[in-house]
Amino acid sequence: MIKHVLFDGKEAIQASNDYLQLLMIPSFGSNVISLIDKKTGKELLVKPDSFAALTENPMLNGIPVLFPPNRIENGTFIFNGITHHFPINEIDKHHIHGFVYDQPWQVTNEKEEQGVVTIQTMIQLDQPAIYKGASIQLTYELDGAVLRQTATVKNNGDEPFPWGIGYHTSFLFDEKHSSFSLTKKSQWLLTDEAIPTGEQVPGEPMKEISLQAMPLDDAYAAFDEGNEAVMHNRETGCTVTYRTDSSFKHWVIYNGNGKEGFVCPEPYTCITNAFNMNLSPEETGLRILMPGEEDTVRTEIEVIS
């Protein structure tokens, strides 16, 4: 079922099936600000109390879309011999989280077909100059107890561009009663400003660990395939599994001070500051789109309760 509703006076889309119900605001980043497990009636995401709360803290509400994800050091990088400058919007030094998470997206398709509920939105970029002619098509599908996220990035312009995409997905997480698992093969070493040094250290996957009073703002390299973050609440019996395809080569995990009732497993196709790293694309995940080319990446959230 698809309904057009209002959230604090803003146009929103509510989509639901027998298992899940989502609420999206196309005019603000196409952000899915709510995902409800209909079996239990419980909210799974950090949902803003108001539209003002969403705009004041867009990264810790719902599923913000990051293009590109995380930081570009000093907001500057060189591509094809040209120096590019992104706006400085973090600690007066760096660019962070890209250009689409708070922008209006156009709704291009809504349908219910063979039990699958689909909402499709698109954004066409004009700024910054390197992304003039870039477009992103975002498709959300409710299929049983699974919410699928598909993003297609296309270069409609005349010049190639480097790119990466990610999601700052903010899940509610009861630290006292929940465990967290994550597939990862190594951890990126970071500076005090959360910029990767280029070095990695080996690390085992996280398996049903407690995050209580365990603050995380860390970056990890994912496996080539089969990557997922799993949040299990022992009290409610609910398990949320966030899976990615092989395009997502990295995770950033953020949970504030470990006592705030949330965790953000952030899947990234490229690591933080990949635009400036003197490493191979196989390591950083940085991609290049030539004029006329497009690329599609997929994630999904499965809820079992």
C-alpha angles and dihedrals in degrees: 000000000000124000133177107224141158127255110196089331095313123116111254139171122231116197125180148165132179092289111032141026124197134188120206132185107206093185092060109051095306082273118180096218097177137035117177127194099223093199091065100018090232126143113237101190134058099263121197118239091221142002089257090057089052094051092045093053108016095161096060098049126078121316111328115192113230118204103196103008126235126335135357104196111245087349089271137112140153122237124176090348095306123112113227126197123205121194115275106238105150128071088332089282116069143039114240137193102354136243113305110055094089101028129102116263125198120238105232104170142013122178147148113212132162091345096310120116113207132192118182127188135173140199128196115205125218098166142089096037095239090061098045104134095020118130135187124203113198121196125188118190128187107207112168109301092345130093109199121202118199124179123188116192116196133186106219092165137086101255135057119251137194117236149171134179136203145161126238090207111185114203125186107245126186100210093195096056104023139084130203130213129185136180110226137145102198144357127242116231110233136200121236086270092055094254114141114246090210093253127109133196124207117258138175121237116268110251119194094319127168116246094190108137088350106124114205133188097149138140126222138184113237129219121264090257143353096052122165146150116218127199116189125185109204093195098054097026091230118146121193116192121192110197131186136194121239092273090076102077099168145041131207113196118200129174106156110232094341092253102076101090099248142086128194115207098189115195113204130186088207131028123250112287092006088148090070103035121111092220134105121274087243088065100037099034092226111157134200123212118201121209110289094015127119135188132199128208129185141204133166140199118213122192122200118180 
